Amino acid sequence: MPQPHVQYVEPAPGVRLWTERRGAPDAPALLLIMGAQASGIGWPDELCDALAARHQVVRYDHRDTGRSTWSYDKEPYRITDLADDVIAVLDGLGIERAHLVGMSLGGMLAQLVLCDHPDRVLSATLIGTNALSTAPYVRPDGTTTAAEDLPGIDPRILQEWSQPVEDHGVEAELDRRVRHWQLLHGDAIPYDAEYFRAQERRIIEHTGRYDSTFAHGRADHSGMDRTEALAATRVPVLVVEADAEPVFPLPHPRHLAQVTGAQVTVGGAALVEIPGMGHALPRPVLGPLAEAVLAHTAKV
């Protein structure tokens, strides 16, 4: 397999985004979109290599992460600008259309691109995210729950997020991140703290710093409702159902995937369960996740 190729693209004046490509250059492109404050290195190499067996796999650093420009404090941007960055990455790499795989905030960005630029999307896989839709969730028995009344984030995670982050050195920061991932990981699969510590150490080495601006949590989240466009989409969509998901727990993925006449949330979506998965990418879920994504993209 060819060595990964690094390239920077510029979505706006003074802003550069780090990108990495692996796999055959003439294979169908697959763009991995990470979550809030997460570097593209958060997509494990093992998963990228598995997907690169059939795709040119691209991962990239959002603004204010990794080796991309850290600019929010001087020039605030909106979350929708991060969706525009997805298109900028495709343009900068000369990719006309791509399969999108988005996790958490990345799943929301994928939905924005899916709705606003469907001509650039071959398929979308949405992981650990919620629907950018106000359509109610309709259960098989016909009863409904308003979108805003679906279950919220695990209180333990909210408590962790409410704590101030203080600088006590890189090892203390690694301790904090490992503790955070344990909460996101869920309780179904045994937690491998050393695996996540090694992953975060690689991210810090890649970034060259261990602080965070938490810019994505502070950015303007307005203008993200895509209820009608999601219901009308004809791009193939796969929604990953993670039964140990603590941020967007069940039935969020079912709400995202449902097709119930006028109550469609994402048109034509399919649902696949990854048993034991939470809001993280531990080694035991990587194989099943790669198989699910490859089976989905193979149908296009």
C-alpha positions as CSV (number, residue, x, y, z in Angstrom):
1,M,0.0,0.0,0.0
2,P,1.4,3.5,-0.9
3,Q,2.7,5.6,2.0
4,P,0.2,8.2,3.3
5,H,0.5,11.6,1.5
6,V,0.2,14.8,3.5
7,Q,-1.1,18.0,1.9
8,Y,-2.5,21.3,3.2
9,V,-5.5,23.0,1.8
10,E,-6.7,26.6,2.4
11,P,-10.5,27.0,3.0
12,A,-10.2,30.7,3.8
13,P,-7.5,33.4,3.9
14,G,-5.0,32.6,6.6
15,V,-6.5,29.2,7.3
16,R,-4.7,25.9,6.5
17,L,-6.1,22.4,7.0
18,W,-3.8,19.4,7.4
19,T,-4.9,16.4,5.3
20,E,-3.6,12.9,4.8
21,R,-4.4,10.4,2.1
22,R,-3.8,6.7,2.0
23,G,-4.7,4.0,-0.4
24,A,-4.8,3.9,-4.2
25,P,-5.1,7.4,-5.7
26,D,-7.6,6.1,-8.3
27,A,-9.8,4.3,-5.8
28,P,-13.2,5.9,-4.8
29,A,-12.5,8.6,-2.2
30,L,-13.7,8.2,1.4
31,L,-13.4,11.2,3.7
32,L,-13.3,10.7,7.4
33,I,-14.8,13.6,9.5
34,M,-14.0,13.6,13.2
35,G,-15.9,15.1,16.1
36,A,-15.6,18.3,18.1
37,Q,-12.0,19.3,19.1
38,A,-10.8,16.0,17.6
39,S,-7.8,15.7,15.3
40,G,-8.0,13.5,12.2
41,I,-5.5,11.3,13.9
42,G,-8.4,10.3,16.1
43,W,-9.4,7.9,13.3
44,P,-7.1,4.9,14.2
45,D,-4.6,3.8,11.6
46,E,-6.0,0.3,11.8
47,L,-9.4,1.5,10.7
48,C,-7.9,3.8,8.0
49,D,-5.8,0.9,6.6
50,A,-8.8,-1.4,6.5
51,L,-10.9,1.1,4.6
52,A,-7.9,1.9,2.3
53,A,-8.2,-1.7,0.9
54,R,-10.9,-0.4,-1.4
55,H,-10.8,3.4,-1.0
56,Q,-8.5,6.4,-1.2
57,V,-9.0,7.3,2.5
58,V,-8.7,11.0,3.6
59,R,-8.6,12.2,7.1
60,Y,-7.9,15.8,8.1
61,D,-7.6,18.1,11.1
62,H,-10.4,20.5,11.7
63,R,-9.6,24.2,12.5
64,D,-8.2,24.5,16.0
65,T,-7.1,20.9,16.1
66,G,-3.9,19.1,15.2
67,R,-1.7,20.8,12.6
68,S,-4.4,22.9,11.1
69,T,-4.7,26.6,11.9
70,W,-5.8,27.5,15.4
71,S,-7.7,30.7,14.7
72,Y,-10.9,30.8,16.7
73,D,-9.8,33.2,19.4
74,K,-8.8,35.8,16.8
75,E,-11.4,35.0,14.1
76,P,-14.5,33.2,15.4
77,Y,-16.3,30.9,12.9
78,R,-19.6,29.0,12.8
79,I,-20.1,25.3,12.9
80,T,-21.5,25.6,9.4
81,D,-18.1,27.0,8.3
82,L,-16.6,23.6,9.4
83,A,-19.0,22.0,7.0
84,D,-17.8,24.3,4.2
85,D,-14.3,23.1,5.2
86,V,-15.3,19.6,4.1
87,I,-16.0,20.9,0.6
88,A,-12.7,22.8,0.7
89,V,-10.8,19.6,1.5
90,L,-12.4,17.8,-1.5
91,D,-11.7,20.8,-3.7
92,G,-8.1,21.2,-2.5
93,L,-7.4,17.5,-3.1
94,G,-9.1,17.5,-6.5
95,I,-11.9,15.1,-5.4
96,E,-15.2,15.5,-7.3
97,R,-17.3,13.2,-5.1
98,A,-16.6,11.2,-2.0
99,H,-18.1,8.8,0.5
100,L,-18.4,10.6,3.8
101,V,-18.0,9.0,7.2
102,G,-18.7,11.3,10.1
103,M,-18.6,10.7,13.9
104,S,-20.3,12.9,16.5
105,L,-20.0,16.5,15.3
106,G,-18.5,15.0,12.2
107,G,-21.8,13.2,11.6
108,M,-23.5,16.6,11.8
109,L,-21.1,18.1,9.3
110,A,-21.7,15.2,7.0
111,Q,-25.4,15.8,7.2
112,L,-24.9,19.5,6.3
113,V,-22.8,18.5,3.3
114,L,-25.3,15.8,2.3
115,C,-28.1,18.3,2.3
116,D,-26.3,21.4,0.9
117,H,-23.9,19.7,-1.6
118,P,-25.5,16.3,-2.5
119,D,-23.7,16.3,-5.8
120,R,-20.4,15.9,-4.0
121,V,-21.5,12.9,-1.9
122,L,-21.4,9.3,-3.0
123,S,-22.7,8.0,0.3
124,A,-22.7,8.9,4.0
125,T,-22.1,6.9,7.1
126,L,-23.2,8.6,10.4
127,I,-21.8,7.5,13.7
128,G,-22.6,8.7,17.3
129,T,-24.5,11.7,16.2
130,N,-28.0,13.1,16.1
131,A,-30.4,14.2,13.4
132,L,-30.3,17.8,12.2
133,S,-34.1,17.5,12.1
134,T,-37.1,18.5,14.1
135,A,-39.1,15.5,12.8
136,P,-40.5,13.4,15.7
137,Y,-39.2,9.9,16.4
138,V,-41.9,7.4,15.4
139,R,-41.8,4.0,17.1
140,P,-42.9,0.8,15.4
141,D,-46.1,0.9,17.4
142,G,-46.9,4.4,15.9
143,T,-46.3,6.4,19.1
144,T,-44.0,9.4,18.8
145,T,-41.5,11.4,20.8
146,A,-40.6,15.0,19.8
147,A,-37.0,15.3,18.7
148,E,-36.2,17.7,21.5
149,D,-37.4,15.1,24.0
150,L,-35.1,12.3,23.0
151,P,-32.7,11.1,25.7
152,G,-29.8,13.5,26.5
153,I,-26.1,13.1,27.3
154,D,-25.1,10.8,30.2
155,P,-24.9,13.1,33.3
156,R,-21.5,11.8,34.2
157,I,-20.2,13.2,30.9
158,L,-21.9,16.5,31.5
159,Q,-20.3,16.7,34.9
160,E,-16.9,16.0,33.3
161,W,-17.4,18.7,30.7
162,S,-18.4,21.2,33.4
163,Q,-15.0,20.9,35.1
164,P,-12.3,23.6,34.3
165,V,-9.3,22.2,32.4
166,E,-6.1,23.4,34.1
167,D,-2.6,23.0,32.9
168,H,-0.6,20.6,35.1
169,G,1.6,19.2,32.4
170,V,1.3,16.7,29.6
171,E,1.0,13.6,31.7
172,A,-1.8,15.2,33.8
173,E,-3.5,16.1,30.5
174,L,-3.2,12.6,29.3
175,D,-4.8,11.4,32.6
176,R,-7.7,13.8,31.9
177,R,-8.2,12.6,28.4
178,V,-8.1,8.9,29.4
179,R,-10.7,9.6,32.1
180,H,-12.8,11.4,29.5
181,W,-12.6,8.5,27.0
182,Q,-13.6,6.0,29.7
183,L,-16.9,7.9,30.1
184,L,-17.4,8.1,26.3
185,H,-16.4,4.5,25.8
186,G,-19.5,3.1,27.5
187,D,-19.7,0.1,29.8
188,A,-20.2,-2.9,27.3
189,I,-16.7,-3.5,26.2
190,P,-13.7,-3.6,28.7
191,Y,-12.0,-0.3,28.7
192,D,-8.3,-0.4,27.6
193,A,-6.9,2.7,29.2
194,E,-3.4,2.2,27.7
195,Y,-4.8,2.0,24.2
196,F,-6.5,5.4,24.6
197,R,-3.4,6.9,26.4
198,A,-1.2,5.8,23.5
199,Q,-3.7,7.2,21.0
200,E,-3.8,10.6,22.7
201,R,0.0,10.7,23.0
202,R,0.2,10.2,19.2
203,I,-2.3,13.1,18.8
204,I,-0.3,15.4,21.1
205,E,2.9,14.5,19.2
206,H,1.1,15.2,15.9
207,T,-0.3,18.5,17.1
208,G,2.9,19.7,18.8
209,R,0.9,21.0,21.8
210,Y,-1.4,19.5,24.4
211,D,-3.8,22.4,25.2
212,S,-7.2,22.9,23.6
213,T,-9.2,26.0,22.8
214,F,-12.5,24.1,23.0
215,A,-13.4,26.3,20.0
216,H,-16.1,24.0,18.6
217,G,-18.1,24.1,21.7
218,R,-18.0,27.9,21.7
219,A,-18.7,28.3,18.0
220,D,-22.1,29.5,16.7
221,H,-24.3,26.4,16.2
222,S,-27.2,28.3,14.5
223,G,-28.5,27.5,11.0
224,M,-28.1,23.7,11.2
225,D,-31.7,22.5,10.9
226,R,-32.0,20.4,7.7
227,T,-35.4,18.7,8.4
228,E,-36.8,18.9,4.9
229,A,-33.6,18.3,3.0
230,L,-32.7,15.2,5.1
231,A,-36.1,13.7,4.4
232,A,-35.7,14.3,0.7
233,T,-32.2,13.0,0.3
234,R,-31.5,10.2,-2.2
235,V,-27.9,9.8,-1.3
236,P,-27.4,6.3,0.4
237,V,-27.0,6.8,4.1
238,L,-25.9,4.3,6.7
239,V,-26.5,5.0,10.4
240,V,-24.4,3.1,13.0
241,E,-26.4,2.1,16.0
242,A,-24.1,1.8,19.1
243,D,-25.9,0.2,22.0
244,A,-23.5,1.6,24.6
245,E,-23.6,5.2,23.2
246,P,-23.7,7.7,26.1
247,V,-23.8,11.0,24.1
248,F,-26.6,10.3,21.6
249,P,-28.1,7.1,23.1
250,L,-30.9,5.0,21.7
251,P,-33.2,5.8,20.0
252,H,-31.2,8.7,18.4
253,P,-29.7,6.4,15.7
254,R,-33.2,5.0,14.9
255,H,-34.6,8.5,14.8
256,L,-31.9,9.3,12.3
257,A,-32.5,6.3,10.1
258,Q,-36.3,6.0,10.3
259,V,-38.4,5.9,7.1
260,T,-42.0,6.2,8.1
261,G,-43.9,8.0,5.3
262,A,-44.1,11.7,6.0
263,Q,-42.0,11.2,9.2
264,V,-38.8,10.3,7.3
265,T,-35.8,11.8,9.1
266,V,-33.1,10.8,6.6
267,G,-34.5,9.5,3.3
268,G,-33.6,6.0,2.5
269,A,-31.3,5.4,5.4
270,A,-30.1,1.9,6.6
271,L,-29.2,1.0,10.1
272,V,-26.4,-1.3,11.3
273,E,-25.7,-2.2,14.9
274,I,-22.1,-2.4,16.2
275,P,-22.6,-4.4,19.5
276,G,-20.9,-2.9,22.5
277,M,-19.9,0.3,20.8
278,G,-20.1,3.6,22.7
279,H,-18.9,7.1,21.7
280,A,-15.4,6.0,21.0
281,L,-13.3,3.8,18.6
282,P,-11.7,1.1,20.8
283,R,-9.9,-1.7,18.9
284,P,-12.8,-4.3,19.2
285,V,-15.2,-2.2,17.2
286,L,-12.8,-1.3,14.4
287,G,-13.2,-4.5,12.4
288,P,-17.0,-4.6,12.5
289,L,-17.1,-0.9,11.7
290,A,-14.8,-1.2,8.7
291,E,-16.9,-4.1,7.4
292,A,-20.1,-2.2,7.8
293,V,-18.7,0.9,6.0
294,L,-17.2,-1.1,3.2
295,A,-20.4,-3.1,2.7
296,H,-22.3,0.2,2.5
297,T,-20.0,1.9,0.0
298,A,-19.8,-1.3,-2.2
299,K,-23.5,-0.9,-2.9
300,V,-23.0,2.5,-4.5
